[in-house]
Amino acid sequence: MYLGRIVGIGLLPNGKEYIAYAVTGRSKGSQERVAMVSEDNKFKGINIGHVDPENITPEQHAMKEWIFYDGILVPKDWPNKPHDYSALVSNGVQTTGTANVLISFDMGIDMSPEQAATITLNILDAEEDSYRTPRILGILGEDSEYYLAIKTKDGLLMNILMS
């Protein structure tokens, strides 16, 4: 059974923020994925990768943008970087794309999470599969603001939720 794209964002009953992403897939190639903890000098996160990276099929390689990506990114502290978000979650490459736009703060550009999500998702289209799978992006913002954006073949829907 295929459950679809599952992205969760919000508050737990104890008041703590949470994000969630479920790795699901229709095809055998998509089902051969695993969520792995990843870390570099700017982010900690969950990367969606192949169960056996040495044996990626030609079909999987052709679809790698849609099946291998950072599902969750949490920014680390680095000098002179004001964060007005605490985590990103999505069902595709828009996680990293939005993070890269938000890093533009380092260049002195004032960019809100909503603006970064809008820029990233307007560059991308719905996925190019037969279902035109929507691109879904959630951002935990500061002061209990939550952003949820969905890019479909028909356009962009952005909701700002407050706790």
Buried (B, 14 or more C-beta within 10 A) or exposed (E): EEEEBEBEBBBEEEEEBEBEBEBBBEEEBBEBBEBBEBEEEBBBBBBBBBEEEEEBEEEBEEBEEBBBBBBBBBBEEEEEEEBBBBBBBBBBBBBBBBBEBBBBBEEEEEBBBBBBBBBBBEEBEBBEEEEEBBBBBBBBBEEEBBBBBBBBEEEBEBEBBEE
